[in-house]
Amino acid sequence: MPNPDLDASHDVSRRSWVTGANHVGTDFPIQNLPFGIFRAPAHAGAPRGGVAIGDCILDVSAVASLLGEAQSIAHLLAAPTLQPLMSQSPSAWTALRLSLSNVLAAGRGEQGQVERHLHPIATAEMFLPARPGGFVDFFASIQHATNAGRIFRPDAPLLPNYKYVPIGYNGRVSTISVSRGVRRPCGQTRAAGQDTPLFGPSRRLDFETELGVFLGGHSVQGTPVSLAQAWDHVFGFCLLNDWSARDIQAWEYQPLGPFLGKSFSTTVSPWVVTADALRPFRTSVRLRPAGDPMPLAYLADKEDQANGAVDIMLETKLATARMRREENRPILLGRASTRELYWSVGQLVAHHTSNGCSIEAGDLYGSGTVSGDDKNSLGSLLEITRAGEAALELPGGEWRTFLEDGDEVTITGRCVRDGFVPIGFGCCAGRILPALAG
């Protein structure tokens, strides 16, 4: 029986006249069509919205007249942000994506009118997809929460609230950017045995491999979004690295939680893979172990449990400055799937709005570090090196406990499922720059 949630855009047999979209292994086949904000070298002026197809970007608003009933929505992509598109309804997002899939499909007569509005991804300048009004970073992986907790509280790694409430904190919006250099932050730290703190560059700089969620539509302040309605507010997903200065964080976080140890930089990938594109890769939420409490009523929904997780395999790699000079391949640090998260995306939305807090188009969630059950599926150096106690050996005789200047961390994501065309997310990359002098 056909899946009513899927349409022609998900058809495994569909091919594009853009040849790069048909290559095995591409992140951006015609079944994907993620949105981003770009500027092509040949085009002066403000950035604008595009969709990735193979190794190219299609300028969406430039072909709006060819998109039938979706043309008014396509014109919104002339803006230098995806927020006008994100403010529309899920049915509008679906209509635009399907119309784009149709004009890019092989055999379409519009090819001659469309292809002149394609630009190579390799030469385009990419921008932040949207400037969030709010950024919430969650703690949705129980594996990461347990691993981190064991370091600081060996006898009680999980706090009593973890299995009842999706934990999160409000992050800093102004330092979110697409892949770029990341300046080593300065701050107060206090080493073991010291009575007073010192101010200076962080010596325990870390990455956190996360899934980013861009929200859409809007909700009314004072009115919670139910779990059954939560996915109506999920526009799409990106990769996210929530850089962390562990030494600054350790000194400052009590009693109010993360502050300067987190706010200096958050990196996201430039492409937003839509909730529509991910429909084939939805799956059941991780089963809770026997003895764990069931979610409270506002976080409990049978459909969400059956279909509320997304199977996205995240991989994180490290290349040091020396490795790049010697042309050595990056080393794989960890590989884990977002399907293992303890809390679903819908539960994050329902909990965030449960007190009446409203959603605005372009708001961003971070899932929190995504880690799996074994040592090869860890999403931070805090876990991999056990807070610096077990140094990681790299090719060529280098060692790492935390990140050093010149290190580059790259996160990729990919969805694979039998019977469907695999899709990817591009990459989220950041290279550590030295702290500013003074």
Secondary structure, 3 states (H helix, E strand, C coil): CCCCCCCHHHCCCCCECCHHHHCCCCCCCCCCCCEEEEECCCCCCCCEEEEEECCEEEECHHHHHHCHHHHHHHHHHHCCCCHHHHCCCHHHHHHHHHHHHHHHECCCCCHHHHHHHEEEHHHCEEECCCCCCCEEEECCCHHHHHHHHHHHCCCCCCCCCCCCCCCEEECCCCCEEECEEEECCEEEECCCCCCCCEEEECCCEECCEEEEEEECCCCCCCCCCCHHHHHHHEEEEEEEECCEEHHHHHHHCCCCCCCHHHHCCEEECCCEEECCCCHHHEECCCCCCCCCCCCCHHHCCHHHHHHCEECCEEEEEEECHHHHHCCCCCEEEEEEEHHHCCCCHHHHHHHHCCCCCCCCCCCEEECCCCCCCCCCCCCCHHHHCCCCCCCEECHHHCEECCCCCCCEEEEEEEECCCCCCCEEEEEEEEEEECCCCC
